[in-house]
Amino acid sequence: MKLITRNTDYALRALCHLAKQDKVVTAPELVRALGVPHPFMRKILQRLSQEKILKSYKGQGGGFKLNKPAEEIYLMRIMRIFQGNVGLNGCFLKKDICPNKGRCVLRKKIHAIEDSVYKQLREINIAVLI
């Protein structure tokens, strides 16, 4: 199980780099600085711009910059953008409808772990990461 996917990882690295720069940075600069393949970086930057996490500037001198302070960009939001709803609790039997769903001891324990993980993830923002 991967909690953070490759795209989320690349997005977080890009956001941390942009937060440290506090200026407009081009996609090629990010690719060089982070060692991320250009096609991945381009898609990630476009998605972050669509989600209003980044502001994009076109033309000469164009590039990307954080659209809000690093303290307001949370890990959980980035994970949802690139991974959808994050969940640890999938039935090990891989069945959609489980007759034991209401009384499954394992499910209840995993749900408690999940709640703890989500609580901690919701507190992490880009400022904390840099």
SULQUIRA-V412292 format. One record per helix or strand. SS is the DSSP state (hx for helix, st for strand). FROM is the first residue (numbers start at 1). TO is the last residue. If there is no record, write none. Layout:
ss->SS from->FROM to->TO
ss->SS from->FROM to->TO
This chain:
ss->hx from->6 to->21
ss->st from->25 to->25
ss->hx from->27 to->34
ss->hx from->38 to->50
ss->st from->54 to->57
ss->st from->63 to->66
ss->hx from->70 to->72
ss->st from->74 to->74
ss->hx from->75 to->83
ss->hx from->105 to->122
ss->st from->125 to->125
ss->hx from->126 to->129
